[in-house]
Amino acid sequence: MKKPLLLLLLIPALAAVAVPARILLHSEVFKVDTKASKIEWTGEKITGKHTGTVAISSGEVVNNHGKIGGKFVMDMTSMAVTDLTGEKKGKLEGHLKSDDFFGVQKFPTSTFDIISVTPKSGVTAGSPNFDVKGNLTIKGITKEITFPAMIKFEGGKMTTEGELKVDRSKFDVRYGSKSFFEDIGDKAIYDEFILKLNVVANI
């Protein structure tokens, strides 16, 4: 008799572990706090790497009875380098904003439109609990991308932490890419760069 009783006591605990996150089943709109949110980027090349930031200019997350949608707008003119100072910093920032890379004069913004947010199974504390799928638009080119994220709903606040690996060659960012210049040798810059998200949004 003790074993059936023990199993009955364990069922609620096991169910709680299986649920990766809580999405409130009603309609609400979370506006991105652009001052509290940030995006950090990392780009690597054969001879090293650079890091920096780009600002979120606007965004919202819509919870429509458990179905998550929304859109984020990134201000490409705000792109900054954080691992350099002085003249070297200014020179690289100018180059990244030029037509060699992101052409911010013609394409001042990039966007990410959420297609779906799917709970992950078997998550552990502190690890991503959702898979986020959406359309990323850079330089007017849109590609679908999926990445894991840790999303928390706490009262009227939502926080999202995630990391995207973006293949710049798919967005016609050609400079230093072996995908376009095979004989570039040790001057090559890797096609994949990382965007690390830390987004705060409030009702």
Residue, then its C-alpha position, 0 to 999 in steps of 0.5 A: m500500500k505504501k508504493p501506490l501512495l508514494l506514486l500519488l504523492l510524486i505525480p504533482a511534483l513530476a508534472a511541475v518539472a515537466v512544464p517548461a514555463r508558464i504562459l498566461l492564457h489571456s491577451e496582453v501586450f508587453k512593450v519593450d523597455t529600450k533602455a533596459s534591453k540590449i543586444e550584444w554582438t560578437g564577430e570573429k575572424i581568423t586572426g581574432k574577434h570583435t565585440g559590440t552592441v546595437a540598440i533596440s529602437s522599439g518592440e512589443v511582444v503580444n500574448n494572445h491567449g497563449k500564442i506569442g507574437g511580436k516584433f523587434v526593431m534594431d537601430m543599425t545606426s547605433m552599432a558600436v564596438t566595445d573591444l576597441t577605443g579611440e581611432k581604431k574604434g571609430k574606424l571599425e564602427g564606420h566600416l561596419k556601417s558602410d556598404d561593405f557590411f550593413g549599409v546603414q544609410k540605406f538600411p537603418t533598421s533590422t527587424f525580427d518578427i516572431i512566428s512562434v514560441t514553443p516550450k522546450s521539454g525536459v528543461t533544467a533550471g537556468s537553461p532555455n525554456f522556449d524555442v523562438k522562431g521568427n523572420l530576421t530581416i537585415k539589409g532588406i533580406t528576410k530569412e527564417i531563424t530559430f533559437p533557444a531562449m529563456i523567457k520569464f513572465e513575472g506579473g506585468k514584466m517579461t524578460t527574454e535571454g537568448e543567443l542567435k547565430v546569424d550567417r551574414s552571407k545569407f544577408d548579402v554581407r560580403y566583406g571578407s567572406k570566403s563564401f564570396f572570396e575563396d582566395i582571401g586567405d588569413k584575412a577571412i572574416y567568419d560568416e557566422f556572428i552571434l547576437k546575444l539578447n537581453v530583452v525586458a518588456n512591460i505591460 
